[in-house]
């Protein structure tokens, strides 16, 4: 991607953000961003430009006590710093590190400005925790939902197992057991009113029948 294409994309982005933030000067070193007061503490080489600040400003910057703006390659870069240490912040994010930031991360001799936020939008840890809890589905309501899902899953498995057992029984069908009774037959010679008579046949193959007397 060449420089001309990058510049076109930057201009397009600035046009999209043109009506989001408005910077109005109320005094030589005082101004507002969408109605929130700020103070210009340092303006090295006349770096401060209200219109460019409005183009580059972001809501996330409203939580910082100080904002540094430096110019490089005709582009404005903004960096926020805290006045005092906040939970989870690093030493490089404190106001004491502004001078080091200018020396290490900004072009040598570049134009820059420092402004102070007089209306810091603080995000309370409790509020953040509640939002995370709601998002992750934890807490009392989350536990209730989890328990409900667990019970539904248990009922589903129970119904599925019952259905499988019922289907299995139908496939096998009813089990029938044959009842057998042992019978001791009476020899023909001892049967009354019956005799055995040879009807026909040869010596190898003879046929006998039982006749009543």
Rosetta blueprint (number, residue, H / E / L):
1 X L
2 X L
3 X H
4 X H
5 X H
6 X H
7 X H
8 X H
9 X H
10 X H
11 X H
12 X H
13 X H
14 X H
15 X H
16 X H
17 X L
18 X L
19 X L
20 X L
21 X L
22 X L
23 X E
24 X E
25 X E
26 X L
27 X L
28 X L
29 X L
30 X E
31 X E
32 X E
33 X E
34 X L
35 X L
36 X E
37 X E
38 X E
39 X E
40 X E
41 X E
42 X E
43 X E
44 X E
45 X L
46 X L
47 X L
48 X L
49 X L
50 X H
51 X H
52 X H
53 X H
54 X H
55 X H
56 X H
57 X L
58 X L
59 X H
60 X H
61 X H
62 X H
63 X H
64 X L
65 X L
66 X E
67 X E
68 X E
69 X E
70 X E
71 X E
72 X E
73 X L
74 X L
75 X E
76 X E
77 X E
78 X E
79 X E
80 X E
81 X E
82 X E
83 X L
84 X L
85 X L
86 X L
87 X L
88 X L
89 X L
90 X L
91 X H
92 X H
93 X H
94 X E
95 X H
96 X H
97 X H
98 X H
99 X H
100 X H
101 X H
102 X H
103 X H
104 X H
105 X H
106 X L
107 X L
108 X L
109 X L
110 X L
111 X L
112 X E
113 X E
114 X E
115 X E
116 X E
117 X E
118 X L
119 X L
120 X L
121 X L
122 X L
123 X L
124 X L
125 X H
126 X H
127 X H
128 X H
129 X H
130 X H
131 X H
132 X H
133 X H
134 X H
135 X H
136 X H
137 X L
138 X L
139 X H
140 X H
141 X H
142 X H
143 X H
144 X H
145 X H
146 X H
147 X H
148 X H
149 X H
150 X H
151 X H
152 X H
153 X H
154 X H
155 X H
156 X H
157 X H
158 X H
159 X H
160 X H
161 X H
162 X H
163 X H
164 X H
165 X H
166 X H
167 X H
168 X H
169 X H
170 X H
171 X H
172 X H
173 X L
174 X L
175 X L
176 X L
177 X L
178 X L
179 X L
180 X L
181 X L
182 X L
183 X L
184 X L
185 X L
186 X L
187 X L
188 X H
189 X H
190 X H
191 X L
192 X L
193 X L
194 X E
195 X E
196 X E
197 X E
198 X E
199 X E
200 X E
201 X E
202 X L
203 X L
204 X L
205 X L
206 X E
207 X E
208 X E
209 X E
210 X E
211 X E
212 X E
213 X L
